[in-house]
Amino acid sequence: MATTTTRSPAATGTTTAPRTPRRRDDSRLALLFILPALIGFLVFMVWPTLRGIYLSFTRFNLLTPPEFNGMDNYVRMVQDPVFWNSLKVTIWYVFLNILFQTILALIIAVMMQRLTKRTWLRGIVLTPYLVSNVVAAMIFLWVLDFQLGIGNKLLEVIGVERIAFFSSEAWVIPTIAGVNVWRHVGYTALLIFAGLQTIPETVYEAGRIDGAGEPRMFRSITVPLLRPILGLVLIITVVGSFQVFDTVAIATRGGPVDSSRVLQYYIYDVAFGRFQFGYASAMSVALLIVLMIITFLQYRLTRASTSDLN
Amino acid sequence: MRFTIGRAAAWTFMIIVVLLSLFPFYWILRTALSSNNALYAGGDSVLPVQPSLGGFERVFGTQTGQEAIDQGGAGQEIFFWRYLLNSIVVATLITVGQVFFSAMAAYAFARLKWRHRERVFGFFLAGLMIPTIFTLLPNFVLIKQLGLVDTLLGIALPTMLMTPFAVFFLRQFFLGISSEVEEAALIDGASKTRVFFRLIMPMSSAPIVTLAILTYIAAWNEYFWALMVSYTDKSRVLTVALGVFKSQTPQTGPDWAGLMAATLVAALPMLLLFMFFARRIVNSIGFSGIK
């Protein structure tokens, strides 16, 4: 691995520190201090990123060295109906997940700010975030079980027909989106809540003196002033949402048929089920590009860098 | 505070949110303490039906195979203590290593004077743009080449040395510490290394502990990477073990009491940690705390 560390311009930059140290120059000590982190950064972030892109142009089964095969993986990807289906499933998931999560989190955050700022309430709302995706999936497999789940029993009590949450093609993605909303909504609400704290209380007092009610203040004060923060929150949650894997791996393994085969699960399947690391890498690159485009567009659309408070 | 319809509606909404957040936790406890066969017999009680510790006994392997099968389990041996220990080792390695090495780097970026400092820092920050998921496959190939597949070190290593977030987070705090104290110590003849360990680290203990808690939780809950690297009991952590336990349970008529007992065991350590540090964790989630 020693050869990889010299590839980066930054690494050579720090090692060729000036020969004539001024009194206040800490180059040698600084190198010592950043060395472990720099090795971690180059070996486990920079190198894998470059290698992931390289592997996407190869045929690689992990046992024999990768063979360069040009654009073959990308051609295959464009022609692979399962890939397109998994992209579609992923986008549908992200749409539902982000829509419900953001709306709910916004309402919860505003209520925490306007009703009570008690820490215990924020603590309770955050509790689901403390358990893993695996635990969340297990909980809802049981709660929403078709035969025995309390969710379906309650539906029956109120006169609605039972729903095969995890095993019907129409319901599986909304259900997985819902499970992840349950786990992440509190965290998202706290992020938005932190943003709300930056709006000075005086703005609300002024609104009250002018006779504005809570709904009016929400529309005319909270939303416009919160826009840049909402933009940042959206970028973070959308990028996170695209990486959905755990819930699918535990609860459905991509089924029924391919209706919950999200992109990341398909990539995992191709890599570890069929040992086609080259093709899996090509799909990872596609996901990376999608994520970068989305980040860029969202950043532009929400104008996340500017604030109306200034 | 006067009473209005809007206020009442808002409180009702919040009460529903609180119930939805907490009810599932009660329900796993209630199911874990029930007897599995009684659950199938249609026990709808809010309390455990035919209270039994059978679920927990299957999780900790204190039942014989035949007993387990009779009560609806898979009858295969599992070693939850082992997985619990593995999770503790992995999360501790990641937390101690990542926080310590990131703090050293953050100090170099915040306080030491060297050429190309800002450029290297910018390079680190660019790392925030790379979704972790993209590096997983190539990192697996690397861990395999290093011969670390199916070891605890293999699971911990990629995040043990740094994350761009940790470096960024700590650098912000170090920048905020007044340099006068530091100057005074330097004039008294202390070396910069000594200043870092004896002055900067203790003065930043609050953000360092906060970062450590958040890192520990994230490491504990990680599933995808651990799933790639661990194959056998030797390196299996709780999240992966829970997935395996679930896939072993009878497909028709799962052992729900056992599964929920396992789920509770996997979730409990972080819930306990949260009980102790709730205020700190809740207050740390803001815009400096974005992960």
HADDOCK unambig.tbl for C-alpha pairs under 7 A between the chains (distance, minus, plus):
assign (segid A and resid 10 and name CA) (segid B and resid 120 and name CA) 5.90 0.50 0.50
assign (segid A and resid 13 and name CA) (segid B and resid 116 and name CA) 6.91 0.50 0.50
assign (segid A and resid 14 and name CA) (segid B and resid 116 and name CA) 6.99 0.50 0.50
assign (segid A and resid 17 and name CA) (segid B and resid 115 and name CA) 6.79 0.50 0.50
assign (segid A and resid 24 and name CA) (segid B and resid 113 and name CA) 6.84 0.50 0.50
assign (segid A and resid 25 and name CA) (segid B and resid 113 and name CA) 5.35 0.50 0.50
assign (segid A and resid 25 and name CA) (segid B and resid 114 and name CA) 5.73 0.50 0.50
assign (segid A and resid 26 and name CA) (segid B and resid 112 and name CA) 5.85 0.50 0.50
assign (segid A and resid 26 and name CA) (segid B and resid 113 and name CA) 5.31 0.50 0.50
assign (segid A and resid 26 and name CA) (segid B and resid 114 and name CA) 5.65 0.50 0.50
assign (segid A and resid 27 and name CA) (segid B and resid 113 and name CA) 6.86 0.50 0.50
assign (segid A and resid 27 and name CA) (segid B and resid 114 and name CA) 4.80 0.50 0.50
assign (segid A and resid 30 and name CA) (segid B and resid 108 and name CA) 5.28 0.50 0.50
assign (segid A and resid 30 and name CA) (segid B and resid 112 and name CA) 6.27 0.50 0.50
assign (segid A and resid 30 and name CA) (segid B and resid 114 and name CA) 6.96 0.50 0.50
assign (segid A and resid 33 and name CA) (segid B and resid 104 and name CA) 5.19 0.50 0.50
assign (segid A and resid 33 and name CA) (segid B and resid 105 and name CA) 5.47 0.50 0.50
assign (segid A and resid 33 and name CA) (segid B and resid 108 and name CA) 6.12 0.50 0.50
assign (segid A and resid 34 and name CA) (segid B and resid 104 and name CA) 6.36 0.50 0.50
assign (segid A and resid 34 and name CA) (segid B and resid 105 and name CA) 4.27 0.50 0.50
assign (segid A and resid 34 and name CA) (segid B and resid 108 and name CA) 6.50 0.50 0.50
assign (segid A and resid 36 and name CA) (segid B and resid 101 and name CA) 6.18 0.50 0.50
assign (segid A and resid 36 and name CA) (segid B and resid 161 and name CA) 6.02 0.50 0.50
assign (segid A and resid 37 and name CA) (segid B and resid 101 and name CA) 5.83 0.50 0.50
assign (segid A and resid 37 and name CA) (segid B and resid 102 and name CA) 6.18 0.50 0.50
assign (segid A and resid 37 and name CA) (segid B and resid 105 and name CA) 6.30 0.50 0.50
assign (segid A and resid 37 and name CA) (segid B and resid 161 and name CA) 5.22 0.50 0.50
assign (segid A and resid 37 and name CA) (segid B and resid 162 and name CA) 5.09 0.50 0.50
assign (segid A and resid 40 and name CA) (segid B and resid 158 and name CA) 6.91 0.50 0.50
assign (segid A and resid 40 and name CA) (segid B and resid 161 and name CA) 4.97 0.50 0.50
assign (segid A and resid 40 and name CA) (segid B and resid 162 and name CA) 5.98 0.50 0.50
assign (segid A and resid 41 and name CA) (segid B and resid 162 and name CA) 6.82 0.50 0.50
assign (segid A and resid 44 and name CA) (segid B and resid 139 and name CA) 6.48 0.50 0.50
assign (segid A and resid 44 and name CA) (segid B and resid 158 and name CA) 5.52 0.50 0.50
assign (segid A and resid 45 and name CA) (segid B and resid 135 and name CA) 6.55 0.50 0.50
assign (segid A and resid 48 and name CA) (segid B and resid 135 and name CA) 5.44 0.50 0.50
assign (segid A and resid 48 and name CA) (segid B and resid 138 and name CA) 5.02 0.50 0.50
assign (segid A and resid 48 and name CA) (segid B and resid 139 and name CA) 5.82 0.50 0.50
assign (segid A and resid 49 and name CA) (segid B and resid 135 and name CA) 5.77 0.50 0.50
assign (segid A and resid 51 and name CA) (segid B and resid 138 and name CA) 6.34 0.50 0.50
assign (segid A and resid 52 and name CA) (segid B and resid 138 and name CA) 5.49 0.50 0.50
assign (segid A and resid 111 and name CA) (segid B and resid 10 and name CA) 6.96 0.50 0.50
assign (segid A and resid 119 and name CA) (segid B and resid 279 and name CA) 6.72 0.50 0.50
assign (segid A and resid 122 and name CA) (segid B and resid 282 and name CA) 6.73 0.50 0.50
assign (segid A and resid 123 and name CA) (segid B and resid 278 and name CA) 6.24 0.50 0.50
assign (segid A and resid 123 and name CA) (segid B and resid 282 and name CA) 6.14 0.50 0.50
assign (segid A and resid 124 and name CA) (segid B and resid 18 and name CA) 6.55 0.50 0.50
assign (segid A and resid 124 and name CA) (segid B and resid 21 and name CA) 6.96 0.50 0.50
assign (segid A and resid 125 and name CA) (segid B and resid 18 and name CA) 6.38 0.50 0.50
assign (segid A and resid 125 and name CA) (segid B and resid 21 and name CA) 6.21 0.50 0.50
assign (segid A and resid 128 and name CA) (segid B and resid 21 and name CA) 6.32 0.50 0.50
assign (segid A and resid 130 and name CA) (segid B and resid 270 and name CA) 6.15 0.50 0.50
assign (segid A and resid 130 and name CA) (segid B and resid 271 and name CA) 6.54 0.50 0.50
assign (segid A and resid 131 and name CA) (segid B and resid 221 and name CA) 6.79 0.50 0.50
assign (segid A and resid 131 and name CA) (segid B and resid 267 and name CA) 5.50 0.50 0.50
assign (segid A and resid 131 and name CA) (segid B and resid 270 and name CA) 6.75 0.50 0.50
assign (segid A and resid 132 and name CA) (segid B and resid 221 and name CA) 4.51 0.50 0.50
assign (segid A and resid 134 and name CA) (segid B and resid 239 and name CA) 6.28 0.50 0.50
assign (segid A and resid 135 and name CA) (segid B and resid 263 and name CA) 5.76 0.50 0.50
assign (segid A and resid 135 and name CA) (segid B and resid 267 and name CA) 6.71 0.50 0.50
assign (segid A and resid 138 and name CA) (segid B and resid 263 and name CA) 6.89 0.50 0.50
assign (segid A and resid 139 and name CA) (segid B and resid 24 and name CA) 6.80 0.50 0.50
assign (segid A and resid 139 and name CA) (segid B and resid 28 and name CA) 6.84 0.50 0.50
assign (segid A and resid 190 and name CA) (segid B and resid 285 and name CA) 6.47 0.50 0.50
assign (segid A and resid 191 and name CA) (segid B and resid 285 and name CA) 6.28 0.50 0.50
assign (segid A and resid 191 and name CA) (segid B and resid 286 and name CA) 5.34 0.50 0.50
assign (segid A and resid 191 and name CA) (segid B and resid 287 and name CA) 6.88 0.50 0.50
assign (segid A and resid 194 and name CA) (segid B and resid 286 and name CA) 5.00 0.50 0.50
assign (segid A and resid 194 and name CA) (segid B and resid 287 and name CA) 6.88 0.50 0.50
assign (segid A and resid 243 and name CA) (segid B and resid 133 and name CA) 6.83 0.50 0.50
assign (segid A and resid 246 and name CA) (segid B and resid 223 and name CA) 6.68 0.50 0.50
assign (segid A and resid 246 and name CA) (segid B and resid 224 and name CA) 6.55 0.50 0.50
assign (segid A and resid 250 and name CA) (segid B and resid 243 and name CA) 6.06 0.50 0.50
assign (segid A and resid 284 and name CA) (segid B and resid 134 and name CA) 6.10 0.50 0.50
assign (segid A and resid 288 and name CA) (segid B and resid 134 and name CA) 6.85 0.50 0.50
